[in-house]
């Protein structure tokens, strides 16, 4: 969209010179080359622009010090040939991941090597090659004499060069999400290395030389296949954080507990059965998910066979675990359970998982299906287990499941199919879970469908009837088929009140809607006899045959044809009987009109619409946290009752009719704004997809661009209709009044006047005296002392968790809590400003603060800090342009 192009141009320093068409080289050169930076990874044709710019302004391009290009570009190889000419280059970013596949996953770039001449870039200190297709590390990298930061995460590296240690100035190295199986001994020669991230690889052993990294402060080896670690790691006296979770460790050296600066040792989700007392009693050690100290219950089924297996309890931020031949039980933070029986996997296997919002473009619901869960993706796809793996998926239970059933549905890569499912209810939590067993992994979700009765039809014939309405019967005579085939039957009862309300015809009635399907494309050899009950109030005694119509619909329910004259209808006192040779939808109507195909279609489509309310609630403790929700009519009161302890807000909106899978938007107006860089923000509006039994909600942080110290700010959130789902017939969409942008509802929002909690004097806060304090720098963005005070206001009772993730020791936090044991505000201030003083000279302190907030579950504060930093960076760029640098 044009407005997003303008916004991106503004962030890059292009101002209003960026229009709808392609930028010419002079415009790009005049705007992007300020401060010798060239950020072209945000453009789909960035490499083309780079070549165009090099041709038109070569003298300026060769002076560039900072360059970013996307490796998802088709002409990448041509652009790479120019890199050796940029002798002043200090930072080079060649990343993939800018494009996504149909399921929302980042697509890796096409980069597989670098030109040898890149090794002659004597000034290059920062190189980022993440999200690419590298299988080996380009040899030219080892010839970069000034390289300090190297990122090659999300590639396909299986090994590092033997002389990797020649990068003598390297201080940061990340190779996470690769396929590394071992490390070269020369890695111990990286004398100044401070951060080493080798997480989510296939490492089974570590060289003793790793203990020579005496300046290393953070070492991440999580998500590998390590069964042991060398004792030499106890020599890393500078180490502060050591991540070893999600491995196969059975023991760890006791000397790790004596490392002087260690503030976090993560040993979760391993095979530890005995841990040295020095480690087990240390406050900074995390041991959850090991066989020792189990406290949480296992899945309910197969308890006897599962007893004694390793249990893995995964935290909310984790996305993988390892299964061995011994089997294990896994409990995700979302409540999903897995049971891998012994022998299910012959070799250690890394399982990756994630939950996705159901996208109607590929999650194809059948008619009258209702989604009850998000989509669970398990990788690697298609892996064949030796024994069935059991899955328990929690789901949102609808108000009533009468005449419906719950099943787990899986995606094969081509189509969705239903699994044999058992519904259970957890004894303690009362939550409903759907239990199934599978031999391979793909995508899974839980749906509610019409009750399905099925049978095998042999050549001798059989009888099938509905468990919802036993009066509905299907009789297969002998000789109906040569080979046995499977037949399914579903029934949707329709009340006379519904039909009367929709058609406005009191004399209109209909039987239950019958759907028949089979697994063969060949019609039956002999007619199949179907019995349907007569519509309510109609019997063989008062039947007017001229008013009775038998309708036939295709499998998608898009058309309804009157086939009364094409079949022989027989009537008893209560039933109508007819014969067919192929299956589809069948519906018996008793109407006052001669032609009722359109009426039936109208009723059918109406059965798939929902009456909904919109709700906007503000968190009581922090009104800037706003919860937006679209709720079906029957769930409004229970939802409000459930939320009233934590939220307050206006009454729900008036009723609105919406289709399953329909898109709608929410926009804040009259002085209140949201973060425009949210991925679900479209043209300043938040995008939703409505599903009748999913949580159609978003919790967001809203702000006011005006000063609220003197007064409260009143605004509103308005809801607008979006696009019609493609699966809805055109005739049905005419029920919607107005265009796609139709306004649906408006609810008031009020941000109260700011009341400083600790006084206005920022230099002296209730006994706290701090010198002037700024974190960061002008180029990357400042966090001022006033910003820190604003952050402190929002922290609350989880200040200790945030402190631990910031790197403060458990003893420091205990001392802060004791010194101010009667005042939560002072505890928060002391923690945050003490950390800020200790890290004010650290150039990465702001990014550490953002990471700590995310790890502590405070995404709202992390977003606020990132917004402040982005504004500071933008102001800095504007000032650079003003002075003509």
N, C-alpha and C positions, 0 to 999 in steps of 0.2 A: 504493500500500500504506500501511497505517496507520502502520507503523514509520517509513517515509520521511516521512510527514506530520509525525510527532512530531519527527523530526530537523530538518526544515526549520523547524518552529515554534521549536525550540530556538535555531537559528542566528539567527532573526529576533527572538528575545527573547520568545517566547510561552510558553515553559515547558510545563507539563503542561496548560495550559488549552486546547490544541488537540487536539480529539478527532476522531472519525470524521466527524461531521456538520459542517455549515457553521458558521463562527465568527460569533457575533452581533457587532453593532457595538460594544457596550460592551467586550466582551473584547478585540477588535481595538484599540480606542482605548487601553485601559489598558495594552496591552503594546507595540504597534508605534509609538506616538507618543513613546516615550522619546527624548530628544535631538532632537526635531523631525524624525525620519526616518520615512518610510513606504515600505517596500519591498513592493510588491504584484505585481511582475512574475513571481514564482515561483508564483502561483496561476492556474489556468486561467480563473477568473472574477474576476480582480483588479479589473477596472473595476467590476464589480457591487459588490464589497466597498468600493471607493472611494466609489461613490455612496451606499451604505448608511451608511458612516461619515460622509460629509459631511452627510447628513440628520440623523444622530443627534448628532454632536459637531462641528457647524460651527465653533464658536469655536476649537476646538483645531486643526482641519484647516487653517484659513486661516493658522495660525502655522507650518505645516510649511516646512522649509528644504530638505529632500532628498526627492525623489519619484521612484519607479520604477514604470512601468506597461508591460505587454506590449501591443504593437500587433497581436498575433494575436487579440485579444479582439473579439467581435462587437459589443459596445456601446461601442466606443472613442469614437465621435463624441460620444456623450452626456457621457462623462467629460471630453473635451477642452473642453467648454463651461465647466467649472468652473475651468480653469487660470488665466485672467486674474484670478481672485479671490484667488489665493495670492500676495499681494504680497511676502511674505518669502522666496520660493523662491530658493535659491542654485544648486541642482543639479536638473536635470530629465532623466530618461532615459526615452525612448519608443522602445523597440527591438522589432524583430521577431526572428525566428530561434528563438523558444521552441518552435515546433512543427516537425516534420519530415515530409517526404513519404515515400512507400513505399520510396524508395531511400536514405533516410537524409539527404537534403539539407535544409538549413535553409529553411523557408518564410518568405518576406518578409512583413512586416506590411502592414496595409491603409492605413497612414497616407499620405495624398497632399498634405495641407496642414495648416496650423495656424490657429487663430482669430486674427484681427488683434490682439485684446487681449493676446496673449502678448508683443507688443512693449512693453507697459507694465510688464513685470516688471523693475524697476530694479535688483534685487539679483542677478539671474540671472548666474552666472559660468560655469556648465558645462551644455552642452546636447548630448545624444547622441540622434541620430535614425537610427542605423544599422539595416540590414536592413529597409528599408521600401520604399515604392513611389513615392518622390518623383521627379517628372520635372523640376521646377523648385524652386529654393530659396525657401521661404516668405518673402515680403517683410517680414513682421513681424520676422524675425531681425535684419535690418539696423538695427532701432531699439532693440536691446538695448545699453544704454550700458556695461554692466559685463562683457559676455561675453568670457571669456578662452579657453575651450576649446569647440570645435565639431567634432562628429563626424557625418558624413553618409555614411559608407562603406556599400557594398552597397546602393545605390539605383539610380535610372535617370536621373541628372542628365546633361543634354547640354551645359549651359552654366551659368556663374555670373553673377550680376547685374553690370552694368557698375559700379555703385557699391559693389561688395563691399569695397573698401578703407575704407569708412566704419567698419568694425569695428576701431577704432583700438587697442583693448586686447587683441586676439586674440593669444595666444601659442602656441596649438596648433590646427592644422586638419588633419583627415583626410577625404579624399574618395576613398579607394581603392575599386576595384571599382565604378566608374560608367561613363558613356559620354561623358565630357567630351572635346570636340574642340578647344577653345581656351580661353584664359584671358583675363580682362579686364585691361587695362593698370593698373587701379587696385589690383591685387594688390600692386604695389610700394609702396603706401602703408601696408601693415601693418608699421609701424616696429618693433614689439616682438615680432613673430612669431619663435618659436624652432624649431618643428617643423612641417614642411609635407609631407604625404603625399598624393601624387596618383598613386600606382601603379595599374596595371591599369585604365587608361582608354584613350581613343583619340586622345590628343594627338599632333598632327603638328608643331606649332610652339610656341615659347615666346616670350613678350614680353620685350624687353630690360629692361623694368622689374623683372623678377624679380631682377636684380642689385642692387636697392635694399634687399633684406631683410638689412640689415647685422647683425641679431641672430640670424639663422637658424643653428642648430647642426646640424640634420639635414634633408636634402632627399631625398625618395624619388620619383623619376620613372620607376621601372622598369615594364616591361610596357606600354609605349605604342608609338607609331609614329613616334618622333622620328628624323629623319635627320640632324639637327644640333642643337646647343645654342648659345645666344648667348654671345659672349665676356664679357658682363657678369657671368656667374656667377663669374668670377675676382675680383669685388669682394666676395664673401661671405667676409670675413676671419674670421668666427666659425665658419665651417662645419667640422664634424668628420666627418660621414658624408654621402657623396653616392652615391646608388644610381641607376645608369643602365643596369642590366643589362636584357636582353631587349627591346631597341629595334632600330632600323634605322640606327644611327649609323655613318657612314663615316669620321668624323674628330672629334677633340675639341680644344679649345684647350689649348695647351701650358702656359698660365699657371695651369691648375688645380693643377699639381704644386707651385706655389709658395705655395699657401694655407697659412698658418702653423700652423693647428690641425687640418688634415685628417688623419684616422687611417684612413679607408677610402674608397676610390674604386672602386666596382664597375662595371666595363665589360663583364662577361661577356655572351656570347650577343648580339653585335651584328654589324655587317658591316665592322668595322674591318680595313682592309688595310695601313694605315700609321699608326703611332702615334708622336708626338713622343718623342725619346729621354728627355726629362726625365720623362715619364710612364711609359714602358716600364720604366725602371730603378728607379722608386720602390717601396719595399717594401710600401706600403699599397694598391697598385693591383692589381686582379684582372681579367685579360684572357682567361680561359679561354672557349672557345666562339666565338672569332673566327677568320676565315680565316687569320690569321698564326699561326705556331708550332704547327701541328697535329702531334700525336704519337700519337693513338689510332687504331686501325684502323676502317674503315667496315664496314658490313654486307657479307657475303660476296657476295650476289647483285648483279648489274648493276654490277660494279665499273667497267667501262669507261665506261658511260654516266654514272655518278655521279661520276667523277673530276673534281676541280676545283670541286665544289659546296661551299657553305658548310656547315660542320659545327657542330652545337650539342651541347655536352656539359652536361647539366643536373644540378645538385646535388640532394641529397636533399630539400631544403626547397622547391624550386621546383615550380610546378604549371601552367606555361603556357609557350608559345613562339610566335613569329611566323613564318609561312610567306609568302614573297613569290613573285612569278611566276618568279623565277630558280630556285626549288626549293631543297632543302636536305636534309641528313642529320641525324637527331636521335638522340642516345643518352641514355636516361634513366638515373638512378642505379640503378634496379632491374634494368638489363640489357635493357630493351625498346628495340628499334631501329625507326626509321621512315625511309623513303626517299620524299621528295616530288620527283618528276621535274619538270624545267622545264616551266612551263605548266600544272601541276596546279591552281594557284590563280591566277586572273587578277588579283586585287587582293590586297594584304597581308591576311592572315587570322590572327587570334589563335586558337590551339588550346589548349584547357584539357584537362588529364588528371588522373586520380586512380585509385588502385587500391582496391577495396572487398572486404571479406570476403564470400564468397558466401552469401547469405541463402536458405535452402531455400524460403522463401515465394514467391520470384520466380525463382530459378535452378532450373528444373525439369529434373532429370536424368531421362533415359530409363532404362528397366530395364537394368541391368548396365553403365551408364556410370560412369566414375570421374573425378572432378575432379582436374586436374593443376596448376591455377594459381589465383590470385586473379582477380577480375573487373577488367578494364581499361575505364574509361569515358573516351571521347574526345568532347569538345564543340567546336563546336556540333553537336548531333545532326542527322542528315539532310542536312548540307551536301553539295552535289553537286560533286565534283572533275571537272576536265576530263580528267584521266588517272588511272589507278589508282595508289593510294598503297599501298606495300608495308609490311607490319608483320612484325617478328620478335618472338615472345613466348617467353621462357624458360619451361620447365615442369619439374616434379619428375618425373623418369623413374622409373616403377615398376620393380620387380625384373625383371619379364619382360613383354614386349609380344607374346609368342607368341599368335597367333590374335586379336590386337587391333590397333587402329590409332589414331593420334593425329590429331585435327582441331581447328581453331579454330571455335568456335561464336559466333554473333552474335545479338543481340536486336534485333528490328525495332520494338519497342514493343508488339507483340502476342504474338509467339512467337519461339522460338529456332530458328535454322537453321544448318546446317554449311556452312563454306566449303571450297573446294578448298585443301588444305593440303599443304605439302611439309616433311618433317622433316629438319633439318640438325643437325650437331654441330660446334661451334666447335673449331678446330684447337688453340688454345692452352689454353683452359679446360676442354675436353672436355664442356662443358654442352650439353644438348639444347635446340633452339629450334624453334618451329613457325612456318612462314613462309606468309603469305597475302597476297592483294591485294584491296583494296576501293575502291569509288567513293564511299562515304559513311561517316560515323562514327556509332557508337552504343556498345553495350557488347560486350566480347569476353572470352572465356575459352577455356582449352585443356582438352579432355576426351579420355579414352581410351574408345573404344567397340568393340563387336564389329565385326570386319571386314565391310564392306558391299560387296556386289557388286550392280551395277545394270545395266539395259539398257533400251532403247526397244523397245516391243512394237508393231510395225505390224500392219496388217490381214492381211498375209501370214503372220504368226506368226514365232516365233523360239525359241531355246533359251538358257536361263540356268542356270549351274551355280556351285557354291560353290568359291572358291579355298581355303577352309579344309579342306573335305572334298569332293573332286571327285565322289564317289559320290552327292552330293545334286544332283539335276537337276530343273528345272522346264521342261516342254515346252508351248509355246503353239501350238496348231494354227491353220491358216489360217481366217480368219473369226472369230477370237476377239474382235476389237474392230473398231469402225468407224473410230475416230480413234486415232492413235498415243498411247500412254500410257507413263509411266515406271514401272518396277517395281524394287523393292529386295529383296535377300535377305541375311539375317544368320543365322549358325549359332553355337550355344553347345554345344561338346562337354561331356558330363557323364560322368565316370569311374564305372565299376562300384563302385569302393571308396567314393566319395562317397555313392552311393545306398544301398549296404549299411550304411554308418555311420549314415545318417539314418533309414532305415526299419527297421533291425535285421532285415533279411530277406535272407539269402544268395542266395535264388533270384530276387531282383528285379533287372531290367536295364532300360535305356532307351537309345534311339537319341539322337543329337544333337538339341538343341532347335532347331527351325526357325522363323524369323520372316519372313513375307512381307508386303510393303506396296506400295501403289500410290498414284499421285497423282490417281486418279479415284474418285468416289463410286459409280459405276455398276458393277454386277457384270459379269463377263465373259459374252459372248454364247454361248460354247461352253465346255465343261469344260476346265480346265487340268490337265495330267497331272504329278503330283509323285512323284519317286522318293526313298525314304529307305532307308539301310542298315538291315538288321535289327540288333537289340541285340547287344552282344558275347556270343559263345558260342552264338548261335542261328543255325542255318542251315535251308535248306529241307528238309534230311534229318531233323532232330530237332525240327522246329517243332510245337508244340502250339497250334493256333489258338484254343483256349478261353482260353489265358493271354495272348493278344496283344490289346492295346487301343490304339486311336488316339484321342488326346486333342486337343481343340481349346480354345484359350484366347482371350479377347478381347484387344484391342491393349494393354490395361493389365495383362494378366496377373492379373486379380482373380478370375476363375472358370475352372475347367477342366471341360469336358464330355466324356463318353465318346461319340464319334460312330462307333464301330466298326460298329454296325448300320445307320448311315445312308449309308455309302459302300461301294463295291465294292472290296475289297482283293484285289490280285493279288500272288502271291509267286513269286520266283525263288529260286535257291540262296542269294543274298546280299541281295536287296532286297525291299522292299515297295512296291507302286505303287498309287496311288489318284487319284481325280479330284475337283476342287472348282471352284466358280464364284466364290468370294470369298476374300480373304486375311486371315490372322491368324497366331496361333501354332499350330504342329503338333508333336506329340510322340508317338513310338511306344514303348509300354511292353510289357514281358514280365514279368508279375507272378503271384504265387500267389493274389492276392485277386480276388474277382469285381468289386468296385467300387473303383477306385483314384483317383478324382478328388481326394479329400482328401489322399492320400499324395503325389500329384504336386504339389499346391499347397504341401504342407509342404516338399518337396524344393526347389521353386522359390524359396520365400521364404528357405530356409536358404542358398541360393546367394548371397543378398544380405546376409548377416550376416558379421561379422568378429570374430576373436579379437584382443583388444588387451591391452596392458599400460599401466599408469600409471607415470610416472617423475617424481621430484622431485629435482633436483640443485641444489647450492649452488655459487656461483662461488668458486673457490679464493682469489682475492685479496680478495673481499668477500662473506662468507657471508650478508649480508643481501640479496643479489641471488639470488633463487630462480627456477629454470627449471622450469616445469610442462609436461608433455607427455603426450599420449595417442598411443601408437604401435601400429600393427598388429603382430601377432605376429612376422612374418618380418622386420621392420625393427628390432627391439629391439637386437640385437647390433651391427649397423652404426652405429646412432645413438649407442649408448654408447661405442663405439670412437672415433667422430668427436669426441665431447665430452669425453673423459677428460683431455685436456691442460688444459682450462680449468675443468672442473667436477668436483665430487665429490659423493657422496651415497649413499643406500641402494640396495639391489638393487631391480629393478622389482617391481611388485605381481604378484599371481597373475593368471592369464588371466581376462578378462571378455568376454562376447559383447555386441557393440553393432551397431546398425543404421547404415547410411550416413545421415548427416544428423541423427543423434540428439543431443539436448542432454544435457550432464552438467555438474556443478558441482564446484569445489574449495573447501574451507573450512579455514582455519588455526585450530587449537585449542590449549588448554593454555598460555596465556600469550603467544601470538604472534598479532599482528594485521596487517591490511593496510589500505591506504587505502580507506575506505568510499565515497569520492566517485568512484571509478573508474566510467566509464559501463557497464562490463561486470560491475559488482558488484550482485548481486541478493540482498537479504536477508542480507548479510554473506558471500555466496559468489560466487566468480568463475564466470562462465558461459562454457561452451565449446560449440561445435558440432563433432561428430566427422565428419571426411571421411577416407576410407581412405588417400588419397595426397596430402593437404595437411599443412602443418606445424601440427598441432593443439597449439600451444604458446603460453605466455605467460611473459614474464620480468617479475617484479614485485619490489618492494622491501618486505620484511617488517620489522616492528619488534617490540620487546617493551615492554610498559607498565611493567615492573619494572626496578629498577636492576641493571645487569649488571656494574658495576665489580667486584663481589666474587665473582660466580659466573656460570657459563654458564647458559643457559636452554634447556630441552628442551621441545619441542612436537611437533606432528604436523600433517600436511596430510591431510585425508580427502576422498575423492571420492564423489560421490553421483549417482545416475541422475536424469535429467531427463525431459522429456516425450517421448512417442512421436511420431515424424514422422507427419503426417496421411496421407501417401501409403502407409503400411504397412497392409495389411489387418488387420482385427481378429483373425482367427485366428492370424496370424503373431505378433502382440504377446503372445500367451499364452505364448510361449517365455520371456518375461522373468519371472523369479521375483520376486515382491514388488511393492510399490507404486512410484510414480514416485520417491519420496524414498529409495529403497533405498540403503543404504550399500554401496559397491563395494570400496573399498580404503583402507588407512591406511598412510602412510609417515612415518617420524620425521624431524624437523627439529631442528637444534641451532644456536643462536646462541652463539658462544664468549664467554668473559669479555672485557670491554673492556680493552685494554691501551693506555694513553695513549702516543702515539709521541713526544711532545715534552715530557713532564713535566706536572705538575699545576698549576704556577704559571702562570696564564693571563696575568698581567701581565708576566712575564719569561720568554720562551721561547727557551732555548738562545742567548742573546746578543741576542735581539730584545726591545726594550723599547717598549711602546706604552702611551699613556694609556688610561684607561677609554673604551670605544668602543661606541656603540649606533647602529645604522642604523635609519631609519624613525622612527615616533612612536607614542605610546600608542594613538591611534585606529586607525591603519592596521596596527599590529603592529610589534614590535621584532625586530631581529636582534641579539642580544647578542654580546659578544666570545666567549663560550663557544660560541654557535651557529656563529660564523665558524670557530672552531677545529675543530668537528665537520665542517664543510663541507670545510675544508682536508685533513682526514684522507682524504677520499674522492676528491680530485681526481686524483692520479696524474700520469702522464707527459704528459698533454695540457694541462698548465697554461699553455703558451704560447698555444695556440689560444683557451683561455678568456680569457686576458689580452687578446688582440687584440679579442675580441668585447666585453670590458668597456670598451674604449676606450684601453687603454694603447698607447703607440707601440712600434714594432718596436725602436727604440733602447733604450727603457726595459727591455724584456724581455731584450734582449741583455746589458745591463749587469747585470741581476739574475742571469742565467745565468752570467755570468763571475765575479761576486762570490762565488757559492756553487757553483762548478762541480763540487765533489766531494760535494754534499749536496742531493738532490732535495727533501727535506722543507723545507729552508731556502729553496729557490727558490720553492716553493709558498707558504710563509708570507709571504715578502717581497712576492710579487706580490699576493696577496689582501689583506693588511693595508695595503699601500701604497695600493692602490686604495680601500680602505674609508676610510682617513684623508682622501684627496682628495675623497671624495664624501659624507662624513658629514653635511654640511649640505644635501645635495640631497634633496628630498622624494621623488623618483622613483628613488632609488638601489636600493631593494630590487627594484622591478620590472625595472630594468636588469640586476640580477644574475640574476634568473630568466630573462629573455630571452637573456642571454649563455650561460647553461647550455644552454638549448634549442638555440641556434644552434651550440653546440659538440658537439651530440650527447649531452649528459648530461641526459637527461630525468629520470633517477633523482634527481639533485641538485636539479633544478628542482622536482620533486614534493616533496622534503623541505623546501625553503625555503617553498613554498606552504603546506605543512602547519603549519610553525612559525608563519607569519603568521596563518593562520586561527585557530589556538589563541590567539594573542595578541589578535586582534580579539574573539574570543568572551569571553575574560577581561575585556577592557575593557568590553564591553556588560554583562556581569554586574555589574561594579563600578558602572556607571552606574545600573543598576536598584536595586542595594542602597542607594545613597544617595538614591534617589527622584527623580533628575533626569529 
